[in-house]
Amino acid sequence: MPHADGPELVTGRHFLQEDSGAEIVEKINRFLDRIDWRRP
């Protein structure tokens, strides 16, 4: 994945999607915003 960064750490415990859902969504959105969707 040419646009991949890492590692991305989030605050949370056992169920990250439940504990840190908003934080995870923010990180995913930042990643998607960097992608040039016009490239084939």
C-alpha distance matrix in Angstrom:
0.0 3.8 5.6 5.4 9.0 11.4 13.6 15.0 18.5 20.8 24.5 25.8 27.4 27.1 25.8 23.1 22.8 26.5 27.0 24.2 23.2 23.6 21.7 18.7 18.9 19.1 15.9 14.1 16.0 15.2 11.4 12.2 14.7 12.5 10.7 12.9 13.8 16.0 13.6 13.9
3.8 0.0 3.8 5.7 8.8 11.9 14.6 15.9 19.7 22.1 25.8 27.6 29.5 29.6 28.4 25.4 25.1 28.8 29.0 25.9 25.0 24.8 22.7 20.1 20.2 19.7 16.6 15.1 16.3 14.9 11.3 12.2 13.9 10.9 9.4 11.1 12.8 14.6 12.1 13.1
5.6 3.8 0.0 3.8 6.6 10.1 12.8 13.4 17.2 19.3 23.0 25.0 27.3 27.7 26.3 23.1 22.7 26.2 26.3 23.0 22.0 21.6 19.4 17.1 17.0 16.2 13.1 11.9 12.9 11.1 7.7 9.1 10.5 7.6 6.9 9.6 11.7 14.1 12.4 14.2
5.4 5.7 3.8 0.0 3.8 6.7 9.3 10.3 14.0 16.4 20.2 22.0 24.0 24.4 23.3 20.1 20.2 23.8 23.6 20.5 20.0 20.0 17.5 15.0 15.7 15.2 11.6 10.8 12.8 11.3 7.8 10.1 12.2 9.9 9.8 13.0 14.7 17.5 15.8 17.2
9.0 8.8 6.6 3.8 0.0 3.7 6.5 7.6 11.3 14.1 17.8 20.0 22.2 23.1 22.4 19.0 19.7 23.0 22.3 19.1 19.2 19.0 16.0 14.1 15.4 14.3 10.6 11.1 13.2 10.9 8.4 11.7 13.2 11.0 12.1 15.4 17.5 20.3 19.0 20.7
11.4 11.9 10.1 6.7 3.7 0.0 2.8 5.1 8.5 11.7 15.3 17.4 19.3 20.3 20.1 16.9 18.1 21.3 20.3 17.4 18.1 18.4 15.1 13.3 15.4 14.6 10.9 11.9 14.7 12.7 10.7 14.2 15.9 14.2 15.5 18.9 20.8 23.8 22.4 23.9
13.6 14.6 12.8 9.3 6.5 2.8 0.0 3.8 6.3 9.9 13.2 15.2 17.0 18.0 18.1 15.1 16.8 19.9 18.6 16.0 17.2 17.7 14.4 12.7 15.4 14.9 11.3 12.7 15.7 14.1 12.5 16.0 17.8 16.5 17.9 21.4 23.1 26.3 25.0 26.4
15.0 15.9 13.4 10.3 7.6 5.1 3.8 0.0 3.8 6.7 10.3 12.6 14.9 16.2 16.0 12.5 14.0 16.9 15.5 12.6 13.8 14.0 10.6 9.2 12.1 11.4 8.0 10.1 13.0 11.7 10.8 14.3 16.0 15.4 17.1 20.9 22.4 25.8 25.1 26.7
18.5 19.7 17.2 14.0 11.3 8.5 6.3 3.8 0.0 3.8 6.9 9.3 11.6 13.5 13.7 10.5 12.7 15.0 13.0 10.5 12.6 13.2 9.7 9.2 12.7 12.2 9.6 12.1 15.0 14.0 13.9 17.2 18.8 18.6 20.5 24.3 25.7 29.2 28.6 30.2
20.8 22.1 19.3 16.4 14.1 11.7 9.9 6.7 3.8 0.0 3.8 6.2 9.3 11.5 11.3 7.9 10.1 11.8 9.5 6.9 9.5 10.1 6.9 7.1 10.7 10.6 9.2 11.8 14.4 14.1 14.7 17.5 19.0 19.6 21.6 25.4 26.4 30.0 29.9 31.5
24.5 25.8 23.0 20.2 17.8 15.3 13.2 10.3 6.9 3.8 0.0 3.8 7.1 10.3 10.6 7.9 10.6 11.1 7.8 6.4 9.9 10.7 8.1 9.4 12.8 12.8 12.2 14.9 17.2 17.1 18.1 20.8 22.1 22.9 25.1 28.8 29.8 33.4 33.5 35.1
25.8 27.6 25.0 22.0 20.0 17.4 15.2 12.6 9.3 6.2 3.8 0.0 3.7 6.8 7.3 5.5 8.6 8.5 5.2 5.6 9.2 11.1 9.6 10.3 13.6 14.5 14.2 16.2 18.7 19.3 20.0 22.4 24.1 25.2 26.9 30.7 31.2 35.0 35.1 36.3
27.4 29.5 27.3 24.0 22.2 19.3 17.0 14.9 11.6 9.3 7.1 3.7 0.0 3.8 5.9 6.1 9.6 9.1 6.7 8.5 11.7 14.2 13.0 13.1 16.5 17.8 17.3 18.9 21.7 22.5 22.8 25.1 27.1 28.1 29.6 33.3 33.7 37.5 37.4 38.4
27.1 29.6 27.7 24.4 23.1 20.3 18.0 16.2 13.5 11.5 10.3 6.8 3.8 0.0 3.8 6.0 9.0 8.8 7.9 10.2 12.4 15.6 14.9 14.1 17.2 19.3 18.6 19.5 22.6 23.7 23.6 25.6 28.0 29.1 30.1 33.8 33.8 37.6 37.3 38.0
25.8 28.4 26.3 23.3 22.4 20.1 18.1 16.0 13.7 11.3 10.6 7.3 5.9 3.8 0.0 3.8 5.6 5.5 6.0 8.2 9.5 13.0 13.0 11.9 14.5 17.0 16.8 17.2 20.1 21.7 21.7 23.2 25.7 27.1 28.0 31.6 31.3 35.1 35.1 35.7
23.1 25.4 23.1 20.1 19.0 16.9 15.1 12.5 10.5 7.9 7.9 5.5 6.1 6.0 3.8 0.0 3.8 5.4 4.9 5.3 6.8 10.1 9.5 8.3 11.3 13.5 13.1 13.8 16.7 18.1 18.2 19.9 22.3 23.6 24.6 28.3 28.3 32.1 32.2 33.0
22.8 25.1 22.7 20.2 19.7 18.1 16.8 14.0 12.7 10.1 10.6 8.6 9.6 9.0 5.6 3.8 0.0 3.8 5.8 5.6 4.7 8.4 9.1 7.4 9.2 12.2 12.5 12.4 14.9 17.0 17.3 18.3 20.7 22.5 23.3 26.8 26.4 30.2 30.6 31.3
26.5 28.8 26.2 23.8 23.0 21.3 19.9 16.9 15.0 11.8 11.1 8.5 9.1 8.8 5.5 5.4 3.8 0.0 3.8 5.8 5.6 9.0 10.4 9.9 11.5 14.2 15.1 15.4 17.5 19.7 20.4 21.3 23.5 25.5 26.5 30.0 29.5 33.3 33.9 34.7
27.0 29.0 26.3 23.6 22.3 20.3 18.6 15.5 13.0 9.5 7.8 5.2 6.7 7.9 6.0 4.9 5.8 3.8 0.0 3.8 6.1 8.7 9.1 9.7 12.0 13.8 14.6 15.8 17.9 19.4 20.4 21.9 23.7 25.5 27.0 30.6 30.6 34.4 34.9 36.0
24.2 25.9 23.0 20.5 19.1 17.4 16.0 12.6 10.5 6.9 6.4 5.6 8.5 10.2 8.2 5.3 5.6 5.8 3.8 0.0 3.8 5.7 5.3 6.2 8.7 10.1 10.9 12.4 14.3 15.6 16.8 18.5 20.1 21.9 23.6 27.1 27.4 31.1 31.7 33.0
23.2 25.0 22.0 20.0 19.2 18.1 17.2 13.8 12.6 9.5 9.9 9.2 11.7 12.4 9.5 6.8 4.7 5.6 6.1 3.8 0.0 3.8 5.5 5.2 6.2 8.6 10.1 10.6 12.2 14.3 15.5 16.4 18.2 20.4 21.7 25.2 24.9 28.7 29.5 30.7
23.6 24.8 21.6 20.0 19.0 18.4 17.7 14.0 13.2 10.1 10.7 11.1 14.2 15.6 13.0 10.1 8.4 9.0 8.7 5.7 3.8 0.0 3.8 5.5 5.1 6.2 8.8 10.0 10.5 12.3 14.4 15.3 16.3 18.8 20.5 23.8 23.9 27.6 28.7 30.3
21.7 22.7 19.4 17.5 16.0 15.1 14.4 10.6 9.7 6.9 8.1 9.6 13.0 14.9 13.0 9.5 9.1 10.4 9.1 5.3 5.5 3.8 0.0 3.8 5.5 5.1 6.4 8.8 10.0 10.8 12.6 14.5 15.5 17.3 19.4 22.9 23.4 27.1 27.9 29.7
18.7 20.1 17.1 15.0 14.1 13.3 12.7 9.2 9.2 7.1 9.4 10.3 13.1 14.1 11.9 8.3 7.4 9.9 9.7 6.2 5.2 5.5 3.8 0.0 3.8 5.4 5.2 6.2 8.6 10.0 10.7 12.4 14.3 15.9 17.4 21.0 21.3 25.1 25.5 27.0
18.9 20.2 17.0 15.7 15.4 15.4 15.4 12.1 12.7 10.7 12.8 13.6 16.5 17.2 14.5 11.3 9.2 11.5 12.0 8.7 6.2 5.1 5.5 3.8 0.0 3.8 5.5 5.1 6.0 8.6 9.8 10.4 12.1 14.5 15.8 19.1 19.0 22.8 23.7 25.2
19.1 19.7 16.2 15.2 14.3 14.6 14.9 11.4 12.2 10.6 12.8 14.5 17.8 19.3 17.0 13.5 12.2 14.2 13.8 10.1 8.6 6.2 5.1 5.4 3.8 0.0 3.8 5.5 5.2 6.2 8.7 9.9 10.5 12.7 14.9 18.2 18.7 22.3 23.4 25.4
15.9 16.6 13.1 11.6 10.6 10.9 11.3 8.0 9.6 9.2 12.2 14.2 17.3 18.6 16.8 13.1 12.5 15.1 14.6 10.9 10.1 8.8 6.4 5.2 5.5 3.8 0.0 3.8 5.5 5.2 6.3 8.7 10.0 11.1 13.2 16.8 17.8 21.4 21.8 23.8
14.1 15.1 11.9 10.8 11.1 11.9 12.7 10.1 12.1 11.8 14.9 16.2 18.9 19.5 17.2 13.8 12.4 15.4 15.8 12.4 10.6 10.0 8.8 6.2 5.1 5.5 3.8 0.0 3.8 5.5 5.1 6.2 8.6 10.2 11.2 14.8 15.1 18.8 19.3 20.9
16.0 16.3 12.9 12.8 13.2 14.7 15.7 13.0 15.0 14.4 17.2 18.7 21.7 22.6 20.1 16.7 14.9 17.5 17.9 14.3 12.2 10.5 10.0 8.6 6.0 5.2 5.5 3.8 0.0 3.8 5.3 5.0 6.0 8.7 10.2 13.3 13.6 17.3 18.4 20.4
15.2 14.9 11.1 11.3 10.9 12.7 14.1 11.7 14.0 14.1 17.1 19.3 22.5 23.7 21.7 18.1 17.0 19.7 19.4 15.6 14.3 12.3 10.8 10.0 8.6 6.2 5.2 5.5 3.8 0.0 3.8 5.5 5.1 6.6 9.3 12.5 13.9 17.2 18.0 20.5
11.4 11.3 7.7 7.8 8.4 10.7 12.5 10.8 13.9 14.7 18.1 20.0 22.8 23.6 21.7 18.2 17.3 20.4 20.4 16.8 15.5 14.4 12.6 10.7 9.8 8.7 6.3 5.1 5.3 3.8 0.0 3.8 5.5 5.5 7.0 10.7 12.0 15.5 15.7 17.8
12.2 12.2 9.1 10.1 11.7 14.2 16.0 14.3 17.2 17.5 20.8 22.4 25.1 25.6 23.2 19.9 18.3 21.3 21.9 18.5 16.4 15.3 14.5 12.4 10.4 9.9 8.7 6.2 5.0 5.5 3.8 0.0 3.8 5.4 5.4 8.7 9.1 12.7 13.5 15.5
14.7 13.9 10.5 12.2 13.2 15.9 17.8 16.0 18.8 19.0 22.1 24.1 27.1 28.0 25.7 22.3 20.7 23.5 23.7 20.1 18.2 16.3 15.5 14.3 12.1 10.5 10.0 8.6 6.0 5.1 5.5 3.8 0.0 3.8 5.6 8.0 9.2 12.4 13.7 16.5
12.5 10.9 7.6 9.9 11.0 14.2 16.5 15.4 18.6 19.6 22.9 25.2 28.1 29.1 27.1 23.6 22.5 25.5 25.5 21.9 20.4 18.8 17.3 15.9 14.5 12.7 11.1 10.2 8.7 6.6 5.5 5.4 3.8 0.0 3.8 6.5 9.0 11.8 12.2 15.2
10.7 9.4 6.9 9.8 12.1 15.5 17.9 17.1 20.5 21.6 25.1 26.9 29.6 30.1 28.0 24.6 23.3 26.5 27.0 23.6 21.7 20.5 19.4 17.4 15.8 14.9 13.2 11.2 10.2 9.3 7.0 5.4 5.6 3.8 0.0 3.8 5.8 8.8 8.9 11.6
12.9 11.1 9.6 13.0 15.4 18.9 21.4 20.9 24.3 25.4 28.8 30.7 33.3 33.8 31.6 28.3 26.8 30.0 30.6 27.1 25.2 23.8 22.9 21.0 19.1 18.2 16.8 14.8 13.3 12.5 10.7 8.7 8.0 6.5 3.8 0.0 3.8 5.5 6.0 9.4
13.8 12.8 11.7 14.7 17.5 20.8 23.1 22.4 25.7 26.4 29.8 31.2 33.7 33.8 31.3 28.3 26.4 29.5 30.6 27.4 24.9 23.9 23.4 21.3 19.0 18.7 17.8 15.1 13.6 13.9 12.0 9.1 9.2 9.0 5.8 3.8 0.0 3.8 5.5 7.8
16.0 14.6 14.1 17.5 20.3 23.8 26.3 25.8 29.2 30.0 33.4 35.0 37.5 37.6 35.1 32.1 30.2 33.3 34.4 31.1 28.7 27.6 27.1 25.1 22.8 22.3 21.4 18.8 17.3 17.2 15.5 12.7 12.4 11.8 8.8 5.5 3.8 0.0 3.8 6.4
13.6 12.1 12.4 15.8 19.0 22.4 25.0 25.1 28.6 29.9 33.5 35.1 37.4 37.3 35.1 32.2 30.6 33.9 34.9 31.7 29.5 28.7 27.9 25.5 23.7 23.4 21.8 19.3 18.4 18.0 15.7 13.5 13.7 12.2 8.9 6.0 5.5 3.8 0.0 3.8
13.9 13.1 14.2 17.2 20.7 23.9 26.4 26.7 30.2 31.5 35.1 36.3 38.4 38.0 35.7 33.0 31.3 34.7 36.0 33.0 30.7 30.3 29.7 27.0 25.2 25.4 23.8 20.9 20.4 20.5 17.8 15.5 16.5 15.2 11.6 9.4 7.8 6.4 3.8 0.0
